[in-house]
Amino acid sequence: MAGLSTKTPRLIEIKLHQQSRFLEVSFEDGKTFRFSFEFLRVYSPSAEVRGHGPGQEILQTGKQKVKINHIDPVGSYAIQLNFSDGHNTGLYSWDLFYRYGLDQNDMWQHYLRRMDEAGASREPIAELPT
């Protein structure tokens, strides 16, 4: 990944709120965005979720209760989120966080529509007893 966009304000703080399942990111322009863990998981920037081109996105279901187990820094431009469902391949750059923050409401509504159209659930599938 190339360097950061010169148009994106500098990220100044990341807070992980485990109880409420939100990640909060603050930028030097005063904007602060709160992302649910579920939002970040279903919009992971990984090929596993996005596919390898437009129209190849894979709908992520059953992620309502996903957690972020830990965060790994990637240089000075991104972090890698390690989710409780084992997913950890997306790199969340500062540019991506800023863009997601600005578009979050529309993205979330689009996700809910796709889930409804697919007849899918945000609830995790209950595991069968062994």
C-alpha positions as a Markdown table, in Angstrom:
| # | Residue | x | y | z |
|---|---|---|---|---|
| 1 | Met | 0.0 | 0.0 | 0.0 |
| 2 | Ala | 1.3 | 3.4 | -0.9 |
| 3 | Gly | 1.6 | 6.2 | 1.6 |
| 4 | Leu | -1.3 | 8.1 | 3.1 |
| 5 | Ser | -3.3 | 10.6 | 1.2 |
| 6 | Thr | -2.2 | 14.1 | 1.8 |
| 7 | Lys | -5.9 | 15.1 | 2.1 |
| 8 | Thr | -6.6 | 12.8 | 5.1 |
| 9 | Pro | -6.1 | 14.5 | 8.4 |
| 10 | Arg | -3.6 | 12.9 | 10.7 |
| 11 | Leu | -5.0 | 10.2 | 13.1 |
| 12 | Ile | -4.3 | 11.2 | 16.7 |
| 13 | Glu | -6.0 | 8.5 | 18.8 |
| 14 | Ile | -7.5 | 5.0 | 18.7 |
| 15 | Lys | -9.6 | 3.8 | 21.6 |
| 16 | Leu | -10.9 | 0.2 | 21.9 |
| 17 | His | -14.2 | -0.1 | 23.9 |
| 18 | Gln | -14.5 | -3.8 | 24.6 |
| 19 | Gln | -17.7 | -3.5 | 26.7 |
| 20 | Ser | -19.7 | -1.6 | 24.1 |
| 21 | Arg | -17.9 | -3.2 | 21.1 |
| 22 | Phe | -16.9 | 0.0 | 19.5 |
| 23 | Leu | -13.6 | 1.3 | 18.1 |
| 24 | Glu | -13.2 | 5.1 | 18.3 |
| 25 | Val | -10.7 | 6.9 | 16.0 |
| 26 | Ser | -10.0 | 10.7 | 16.3 |
| 27 | Phe | -8.3 | 12.9 | 13.7 |
| 28 | Glu | -6.5 | 16.2 | 14.0 |
| 29 | Asp | -9.3 | 18.0 | 12.2 |
| 30 | Gly | -11.5 | 17.4 | 15.3 |
| 31 | Lys | -13.5 | 14.5 | 13.7 |
| 32 | Thr | -14.1 | 11.4 | 15.8 |
| 33 | Phe | -15.7 | 8.3 | 14.4 |
| 34 | Arg | -17.1 | 5.4 | 16.4 |
| 35 | Phe | -17.3 | 2.0 | 14.5 |
| 36 | Ser | -19.1 | -1.0 | 15.8 |
| 37 | Phe | -16.9 | -4.1 | 15.8 |
| 38 | Glu | -19.6 | -5.7 | 13.5 |
| 39 | Phe | -19.3 | -2.8 | 11.0 |
| 40 | Leu | -15.5 | -3.1 | 10.9 |
| 41 | Arg | -15.7 | -6.9 | 10.4 |
| 42 | Val | -18.3 | -6.9 | 7.7 |
| 43 | Tyr | -16.5 | -4.1 | 5.8 |
| 44 | Ser | -13.0 | -5.6 | 6.3 |
| 45 | Pro | -10.7 | -4.4 | 3.6 |
| 46 | Ser | -9.5 | -7.9 | 3.0 |
| 47 | Ala | -9.8 | -9.9 | -0.2 |
| 48 | Glu | -11.7 | -12.5 | 1.8 |
| 49 | Val | -14.5 | -9.9 | 2.2 |
| 50 | Arg | -14.1 | -7.6 | -0.7 |
| 51 | Gly | -13.3 | -10.2 | -3.3 |
| 52 | His | -10.8 | -9.3 | -6.0 |
| 53 | Gly | -12.8 | -6.7 | -7.9 |
| 54 | Pro | -16.1 | -4.8 | -8.0 |
| 55 | Gly | -19.2 | -7.0 | -7.6 |
| 56 | Gln | -17.2 | -9.8 | -5.9 |
| 57 | Glu | -17.9 | -8.7 | -2.3 |
| 58 | Ile | -18.9 | -11.6 | 0.0 |
| 59 | Leu | -21.8 | -10.9 | 2.3 |
| 60 | Gln | -20.6 | -11.4 | 5.9 |
| 61 | Thr | -23.4 | -12.9 | 8.1 |
| 62 | Gly | -23.7 | -13.7 | 11.8 |
| 63 | Lys | -21.2 | -11.1 | 12.9 |
| 64 | Gln | -23.3 | -9.1 | 15.3 |
| 65 | Lys | -21.5 | -10.3 | 18.4 |
| 66 | Val | -17.9 | -10.4 | 17.0 |
| 67 | Lys | -15.2 | -9.0 | 19.2 |
| 68 | Ile | -11.8 | -7.5 | 18.5 |
| 69 | Asn | -9.3 | -9.6 | 20.4 |
| 70 | His | -6.3 | -7.3 | 19.8 |
| 71 | Ile | -4.9 | -4.7 | 17.5 |
| 72 | Asp | -1.5 | -4.9 | 15.7 |
| 73 | Pro | 0.1 | -1.7 | 14.3 |
| 74 | Val | 1.3 | -1.8 | 10.7 |
| 75 | Gly | 3.9 | 0.8 | 10.2 |
| 76 | Ser | 2.7 | 4.4 | 10.8 |
| 77 | Tyr | -0.3 | 4.2 | 8.5 |
| 78 | Ala | -2.6 | 1.3 | 9.5 |
| 79 | Ile | -3.6 | -1.3 | 12.0 |
| 80 | Gln | -4.6 | -4.9 | 11.7 |
| 81 | Leu | -7.7 | -6.0 | 13.7 |
| 82 | Asn | -7.8 | -9.5 | 15.1 |
| 83 | Phe | -11.4 | -10.6 | 15.4 |
| 84 | Ser | -12.9 | -13.3 | 17.7 |
| 85 | Asp | -14.0 | -15.3 | 14.6 |
| 86 | Gly | -10.4 | -15.7 | 13.5 |
| 87 | His | -10.5 | -13.1 | 10.8 |
| 88 | Asn | -7.3 | -10.9 | 10.8 |
| 89 | Thr | -6.3 | -10.2 | 7.2 |
| 90 | Gly | -7.6 | -6.7 | 6.6 |
| 91 | Leu | -5.3 | -3.7 | 7.0 |
| 92 | Tyr | -7.2 | -0.7 | 8.2 |
| 93 | Ser | -5.4 | 2.5 | 7.1 |
| 94 | Trp | -6.0 | 5.9 | 8.4 |
| 95 | Asp | -7.4 | 6.9 | 5.0 |
| 96 | Leu | -9.8 | 4.0 | 5.2 |
| 97 | Phe | -11.0 | 4.9 | 8.7 |
| 98 | Tyr | -11.6 | 8.5 | 7.6 |
| 99 | Arg | -13.5 | 7.5 | 4.5 |
| 100 | Tyr | -15.5 | 4.9 | 6.4 |
| 101 | Gly | -16.3 | 7.5 | 9.0 |
| 102 | Leu | -17.7 | 9.9 | 6.5 |
| 103 | Asp | -19.7 | 7.1 | 4.7 |
| 104 | Gln | -20.6 | 4.9 | 7.7 |
| 105 | Asn | -24.4 | 5.6 | 7.7 |
| 106 | Asp | -24.8 | 4.8 | 4.0 |
| 107 | Met | -22.5 | 1.8 | 4.2 |
| 108 | Trp | -24.5 | 0.4 | 7.2 |
| 109 | Gln | -27.8 | 0.9 | 5.4 |
| 110 | His | -26.5 | -0.8 | 2.3 |
| 111 | Tyr | -25.3 | -3.8 | 4.4 |
| 112 | Leu | -28.7 | -4.1 | 6.1 |
| 113 | Arg | -30.4 | -4.1 | 2.8 |
| 114 | Arg | -28.1 | -6.8 | 1.4 |
| 115 | Met | -28.7 | -8.9 | 4.5 |
| 116 | Asp | -32.5 | -8.5 | 4.1 |
| 117 | Glu | -32.4 | -9.3 | 0.4 |
| 118 | Ala | -30.4 | -12.5 | 1.2 |
| 119 | Gly | -32.7 | -13.5 | 4.0 |
| 120 | Ala | -29.6 | -13.6 | 6.2 |
| 121 | Ser | -29.1 | -12.9 | 9.9 |
| 122 | Arg | -26.7 | -10.7 | 11.8 |
| 123 | Glu | -27.0 | -13.2 | 14.7 |
| 124 | Pro | -24.3 | -15.8 | 15.0 |
| 125 | Ile | -25.4 | -19.4 | 14.2 |
| 126 | Ala | -25.7 | -21.3 | 17.5 |
| 127 | Glu | -23.1 | -24.1 | 17.8 |
| 128 | Leu | -24.5 | -27.5 | 18.0 |
| 129 | Pro | -23.7 | -29.5 | 21.2 |
| 130 | Thr | -21.0 | -32.1 | 20.7 |
